[in-house]
Amino acid sequence: MPELPEVEAARRAIEEHCVGKVIKKAVIADDTKVIDGVSPSDFEASLLGKTILSAHRKGKHLWLRLDSPPFPAFHFGMAGAIYIKGVAVTNYKRSMVNDDDEWPSKYSKFFVELDDGVDLSFTDKRRFAKVSLLEDPASVPPISKLGPDALLEPMALDEFIESLEKKKLAIKTLLLDQSYISGIGNWVADEVLYQARIHPNQSAATLSKESCAALHKSIQERNRL
């Protein structure tokens, strides 16, 4: 399942290879389970001729800012992935489209061709992802309800310790609560707790300050690319 590191890697790849370029072709899948609340033709029309100005992320949500709204927004779900033809989006799994690969993939839900020939695709084999078209993605749910981003908006250690002292939930349950900290999923939660030597079922409020500090450090290190 994609988690914060994969989504951040996708954001950085888009920033490097797609920003400043004009969308000259768009193909949106006719899949109402993934494409949320807009027809493929209306989605495509909203993209054509627009320039990609930047790529943004909070938690496991990604959106593109174009030169005028609305903007495409992506939640990666169980198997969502960004591919840019000829670019290795991540270094730790197969993420480059080769010349002999099907392109765009039959699993592509969002495909754009840019004016310099670069192609960008969002794929989802399992159809748990969501692709939306929003006027201001950060101002509406689910993004507006997310807690501070684990990588971009880390809590200060004192603030982190104080917040844990007030929580009687199991620490893993708390870490998975996206309204508390956004971007930590199941396997990252397991890994940071293992590195900090904390049992997943231990109540957050019972953690020592030393354990809190170890967890704080582990979260920062694990989510840094």
N, C-alpha and C positions, 0 to 999 in steps of 0.2 A: 504494500500500500504506500503510495507517495506520502511523504511527510515533509516537514519544513525544509530540510536540505535539498530535496529534489525540486521543490517549488521555487526556492531561492536560486538554484542553479538555472532553472528555466528562465526566471526573471532576468538574471544577469546575461544569459545568452541572447535574449531578445534585445536587451539594452545594447549589447555589443554589435549585433548583426542586423537589427531591424529598425532601430530608431532613426528618424529623419527620412524614411523612405515612404513612398506612396503606394497604397494598395490599388493594383490595377485589375485584379481578378479575385473573386471570393466565391467559395463553394461551401454552403452550410448544409449539413445532413438533414434529411427529412425524418427526424427522430424526436418526437415530442417528449420522450422520457429524459433526454439529455438537453435538448434545446428548449429553454424555458420561456414560454409565453410569447413567442414571436415566430412568425412563419419564416421558412428559409429565404423566400424571395425578399421579404422586408428586411431581414437581417443582412442579406447580401447587398441590398441597395444602400443600407446605412453605412457600409464600409467602403464602397467603391469611391476612389478619388481622394480618400482621406489619408493624411500623413500620420504615421505613428510617432508620437512625441516622447513617450516614456512608457516604462513598464513598472507596475507597482505590486506589492505583496503585503498581505497581513495574514499571519497564521498560514493556513494552507489554501488561501484564496489569492488569485492573481488577476489583475486587470490591466488593460492597455488604455492609456490616455491618447486619444486622437486629437486632431486639430479642432474638432468640434464634437459635442455629444450627439448621440449616446455612445457609450463605450462598452466593448466586449469584456465580460468578466467570467472567470473560470473557477469552479471548485473541482478538484482533481478526483474526488471520490475514492474508489478502491483501486482503479487502474488507469486513471487519466495520465497523459504524458504529452509534453511538448517536443516536437521534432522540427529541426531546421535543416533542410537538405544540405549535406556536406559538412555539418557541424556536430561535434561530439558535445551534446548538451551537458552530460555528466561524465565523470571519469571512472565511476565505480559500477557501471552497468552498461549494457549495449544501448547506445543512444544515438548512434550515427546512422543515417540513411545511406546505404550504398547504392551504386549505380544500377545494380541488378535487382534491387528491392522494388516491390510494388509501391508506386508513389502517385498520388497520395494513397495511403493505406485504405483498405476497405473499412477499417475502423475509424477513419477520420470523421470528426464531427464538425470541425472548423478548419478551413483551408484558405490561405491567402497567398497570392503571388505578388511580390513587390516590384517596383519599377526597375530595379537593377537585376532582376532575375532570381532573387532570393525567395524561397518558398518556406512558409511556416504552417505547421499543422498541429492541431490538438486532437489526439486520438483517445478512444476509450473502448476497450474490448468488453468490459463487463457492464457498461451502461449505468453506472452509479454516479457518474460525474454530472455536473450542471454547467451549462454554458448560457449566460444571460446577456441581455443588452440593456444597459442601465444609464440613466442620466448622470448619476453621481454614485458609483459603487460604494464608496466608503461611508456614505451617509445613510444607507438603508441596511436592514437585516439581510443576510446574517453578518455581514462584515461590521456593521455599526455596533453589534453586540459582543464583539470579540474583546477579550482582555488584551493586555500589553503583549506585543510580539516577543517571543522568546529570544530572537536574535537581534532585532532592531530596537527594541524598547525594554531591555532587561531591567528588572528591579534592582535597586541598590541592595546590598547585602542586609543592612539594618531593616529596610522596608520588607524584604523577603522574610526575614526571621519573624518580624512582628506580625506579618500576615498569616504565617503558618501557625503561630501561637493561638490564633482565633479560630482555627479550622479543626473540627473533630472528625472529619472524613479520613478514610484511609488515604495515605499519601499518593498512591498511584491514581486513585479515583480523582483526587484533586488536580493532579497534573494533567489528566485527560479532560478536565473541564475547560473548554475553550474560552469561557467568560472569565476565567482566572488568569491563565496564561495561554496565549494562542500559538499553535504550531506544533505542540507536542502530541504525538500519537502513541499508539500502543507499543511499538518496538522501541521507539526512542525513550519512552517512559521506563520500560524495563531496563534499558541500557544505562540510563543515568542513575537509576536507583541501585543497580548492581555496582556501578563504579563508586557510588557514595556509600556502599555497604549498608543500605537501608532496606528493610523488608517492605514489599509493596503494600501489605495490609496494616502496617503500623499507622496509628493515628498521627496526622500532621502535628497536632497540638502537643504531642508527647516527644517530639524530636528535640534532642539537645542542640544547643547553639553550634556545637562542632559538627553535628550531622547536617544541620541546615546549611552551614558554610560549605561543607563538602558537596552537598546537592547543588547549591548555587553555582559552584565552580564547574561541576560536571555538566550542568545544563548549558553553560556558556561554551564549554569546550566541545560538546557533542554537536551543537548547532552551528559552530563556526566552520565555514567551508575552507 
